[in-house]
């Protein structure tokens, strides 16, 4: 597998051209807030020393670095993401931390074949954006040894995530929903929320023993009310509505900002705007028996 994307899909281009700058701007929220959903699974995860690990959609590399520490000194981790800008930060973070058994590759896992060598696959909020989930999951399965385990973290339904639902409903009181031709980052953050659908997708991709564990936690959605409002207008369901409304949204932006401040104010704490959220920790095993 090369260290660069060999082809660029519309979704990959959208991530790099539109979303990466916004993610970079709100890195503290995405790392310090949304990162809570991987802390418990990673803390309890037992990996044998020497394991070979794949981290799909690794972003800035924090989970790949944590996994590399777990399998050191003889194991190794490959973090894959379609956004080279994220991986520049990941490489710098690994070097600064002195973690040498991790490598970062820019690739689109949905369309590019991966080396078939991995004992474990991890993904935090990375597989939800496959435009063809079965194809992407099948590529992951093909990269894993028979009997190997995968762990995917994905959002539960919007109704169980006030951190996204409250801003979305607030913005929809002022703007129309995105149309069918809206630019998107894929099926969206809640595409793996239904266990029945995801279980069927994983089985079709070559996995078995699929399990779902619910994880609820309050997460920081902004260091203060101003950042929380700016974050919601840039990223997530509310941000998509604002982006697709274009000039209409810009004309009434002050009104939307005031409405969001009012909606988010009840969640203010001494550590920022903290809101309820809920995810699935999904585990599955690649069909077959690992060779002895």
C-alpha positions in Angstrom: 0.0 0.0 0.0 1.5 3.4 -1.0 1.7 6.4 1.2 -0.6 8.5 -0.9 -4.1 8.5 -2.3 -4.2 7.0 -5.8 -7.6 8.3 -6.7 -9.9 11.0 -5.4 -13.6 10.4 -5.0 -16.1 13.3 -4.6 -16.4 12.5 -0.9 -12.6 12.4 -0.4 -12.3 15.7 -2.2 -15.0 17.2 -0.1 -13.2 16.2 3.1 -9.9 17.7 2.0 -11.3 20.8 0.4 -14.1 21.7 2.8 -14.0 19.9 6.0 -10.3 19.7 6.9 -9.9 23.4 7.4 -12.9 23.4 9.7 -11.7 20.4 11.6 -8.3 22.1 12.1 -10.0 25.2 13.4 -11.9 23.2 16.0 -9.3 20.6 16.9 -9.6 21.2 20.6 -13.3 20.4 20.5 -12.9 17.3 18.3 -9.9 15.9 20.3 -10.9 16.9 23.9 -14.6 16.5 23.4 -15.4 13.7 20.9 -12.3 11.8 22.0 -14.1 10.7 25.1 -15.9 8.1 23.2 -12.7 6.2 22.5 -11.1 6.5 25.9 -13.1 3.7 27.7 -12.8 1.2 24.8 -9.1 1.8 24.4 -8.5 1.6 28.1 -10.1 -1.8 28.4 -8.7 -3.1 25.1 -6.3 -6.0 25.5 -3.9 -6.6 22.6 -1.1 -9.0 22.7 2.4 -7.6 22.3 3.5 -7.9 18.8 0.0 -7.4 17.3 -0.3 -5.7 13.9 -3.1 -3.1 14.1 -5.0 -1.1 11.5 -6.6 2.3 12.5 -9.1 3.4 9.9 -9.9 7.1 9.7 -7.2 7.8 12.2 -7.3 11.6 11.8 -4.7 13.4 13.9 -3.3 10.0 15.1 -4.1 10.1 18.8 -5.8 6.6 18.7 -3.1 5.1 16.5 -0.4 6.4 18.9 -2.3 4.9 21.9 -2.6 1.6 20.1 1.1 1.6 19.1 2.0 1.9 22.8 -0.2 -1.1 23.6 1.6 -3.4 21.1 5.1 -2.1 21.6 7.9 -3.0 21.3 7.4 -5.6 18.6 3.9 -4.8 17.3 3.1 -2.1 14.8 0.2 0.2 13.9 -0.7 1.6 10.5 -3.1 4.6 10.7 -5.0 5.4 7.5 -6.9 8.5 6.6 -7.9 10.2 3.3 -6.7 13.6 4.5 -3.0 14.2 4.3 -3.3 17.4 6.4 -4.4 15.3 9.4 -1.6 12.9 8.9 1.0 15.6 8.9 -0.1 16.3 12.5 -0.2 12.6 13.3 3.4 12.0 12.2 4.6 15.1 14.1 2.7 13.9 17.2 4.2 10.4 17.0 7.7 11.8 16.6 7.3 14.2 19.5 6.0 11.3 21.7 8.9 9.0 20.7 6.5 6.4 19.3 8.3 4.7 16.5 6.1 1.6 15.8 3.4 3.6 14.0 3.1 4.6 10.4 0.6 6.9 8.7 -0.7 6.3 5.2 -3.0 8.6 3.1 -5.6 6.3 1.4 -9.3 5.9 0.8 -10.1 2.6 2.6 -13.4 2.3 0.8 -11.7 2.0 -2.6 -8.1 1.0 -2.0 -6.8 -2.5 -1.2 -4.9 -2.8 2.0 -2.1 -5.2 2.8 -3.6 -8.5 4.3 -1.7 -8.6 7.5 -3.6 -7.2 10.4 -4.6 -8.9 13.7 -6.9 -6.1 14.8 -8.7 -3.2 13.3 -9.9 0.0 15.1 -11.9 2.9 13.9 -13.3 5.9 15.8 -16.0 7.7 13.9 -14.3 6.7 10.6 -16.5 4.0 9.0 -19.7 6.0 9.1 -18.8 8.0 6.0 -18.4 5.1 3.5 -20.7 5.8 0.5 -20.8 2.1 0.1 -20.5 0.7 3.6 -20.3 -3.0 2.6 -17.5 -2.3 0.1 -15.5 -0.3 2.7 -16.0 -2.9 5.4 -15.2 -5.7 3.0 -11.9 -4.0 2.2 -11.2 -3.9 6.0 -12.0 -7.5 6.3 -9.7 -8.4 3.5 -6.9 -6.7 5.3 -7.4 -8.8 8.4 -6.3 -12.3 9.3 -9.1 -14.9 9.7 -10.5 -14.8 13.2 -9.1 -11.2 13.8 -11.3 -8.7 15.7 -12.5 -5.3 14.7 -13.7 -2.5 16.9 -15.7 0.4 15.4 -17.0 3.4 17.3 -20.1 5.1 15.7 -22.8 7.5 16.8 -26.1 6.2 18.0 -29.3 7.8 16.7 -29.6 11.6 16.6 -32.4 11.5 19.2 -29.8 10.1 21.7 -27.3 12.8 20.9 -28.5 16.2 22.1 -25.1 17.5 21.3 -26.1 17.3 17.7 -29.9 17.3 17.8 -30.4 20.5 19.8 -28.3 22.7 17.4 -29.8 21.0 14.3 -33.4 21.6 15.5 -32.5 25.2 16.4 -31.0 26.0 13.0 -34.0 24.3 11.2 -36.3 26.9 12.7 -34.5 29.4 10.6 -33.3 27.6 7.5 -34.6 24.8 5.1 -33.1 21.3 5.3 -30.4 20.4 2.8 -31.7 19.2 -0.6 -31.0 15.9 -2.3 -28.1 17.4 -4.2 -26.3 18.8 -1.1 -22.5 18.3 -0.9 -21.9 15.8 1.9 -19.1 13.9 3.6 -20.8 10.6 2.8 -23.9 8.9 4.3 -23.4 11.0 7.5 -22.5 10.6 11.1 -25.5 8.5 12.0 -25.3 6.0 9.2 -24.2 3.2 11.6 -26.8 4.0 14.3 -29.2 1.1 13.5 -27.8 -2.2 14.9 -29.9 -4.3 12.5 -28.6 -2.5 9.4 -25.0 -2.5 10.6 -25.1 -6.2 11.6 -26.3 -7.1 8.1 -23.6 -4.9 6.5 -20.9 -6.4 8.6 -22.0 -10.0 7.8 -22.2 -9.2 4.1 -18.6 -7.9 4.4 -17.3 -11.1 6.0 -17.6 -10.5 9.7 -19.4 -12.5 12.4 -20.1 -12.4 16.2 -21.2 -8.8 15.9 -21.8 -7.1 19.2 -23.0 -3.6 20.2 -22.3 -1.8 23.5 -23.8 1.5 24.3 -21.6 4.3 25.6 -23.1 7.5 27.0 -21.0 10.5 28.1 -21.2 14.2 28.4 -18.7 15.9 26.0 -17.3 19.3 25.6 -18.7 21.0 22.5 -16.9 24.3 22.9 -14.5 25.9 25.4 -17.1 28.7 25.8 -20.5 29.7 24.3 -18.9 31.6 21.4 -16.8 28.6 20.3 -19.7 26.2 20.7 -21.8 28.3 18.4 -19.1 28.7 15.9 -18.4 24.9 16.0 -22.0 24.0 15.4 -22.3 26.5 12.5 -19.2 24.9 10.8 -19.4 21.1 11.6 -22.1 18.5 12.0 -25.8 18.5 11.1 -26.4 22.2 11.9 -23.3 23.1 10.0 -24.4 21.2 6.9 -27.8 23.1 6.9 -25.9 26.4 7.2 -23.4 25.5 4.5 -26.1 24.4 2.0 -28.3 27.4 2.7 -25.5 29.7 1.4 -26.4 33.3 1.1 -29.7 32.8 2.8 -27.9 31.6 5.9 -25.4 34.5 5.8 -28.1 37.1 5.6 -29.7 35.9 8.9 -26.5 34.6 10.6 -26.7 37.0 13.6 -30.3 35.7 14.3 -29.1 32.1 14.0 -26.2 32.7 16.3 -28.4 34.3 18.9 -30.8 31.3 18.7 -27.9 28.9 19.2 -26.6 30.9 22.2 -29.9 30.6 23.8 -30.2 26.9 23.1 -26.7 26.0 24.3 -26.6 28.3 27.3 -28.2 25.7 29.7 -25.2 23.4 29.0 -22.6 25.9 30.2 -20.2 24.6 32.9 -16.8 25.6 34.3 -15.2 23.4 31.6 -17.1 24.7 28.7 -20.3 23.8 26.9 -20.9 20.2 27.9 -23.7 18.2 26.3 -25.0 14.6 26.4 -23.9 12.2 23.7 -24.1 8.5 22.9 -22.2 6.1 20.7 -22.0 2.4 19.9 -18.8 0.4 20.5 -19.2 -2.3 17.8 -17.1 -5.4 17.8 -17.0 -8.1 15.1 -14.7 -11.0 14.2 -13.6 -11.8 10.7 -15.0 -15.0 9.6 -12.7 -18.0 9.6 -10.1 -19.4 12.0 -6.7 -17.9 12.5 -4.0 -20.2 11.4 -1.8 -21.6 14.2 
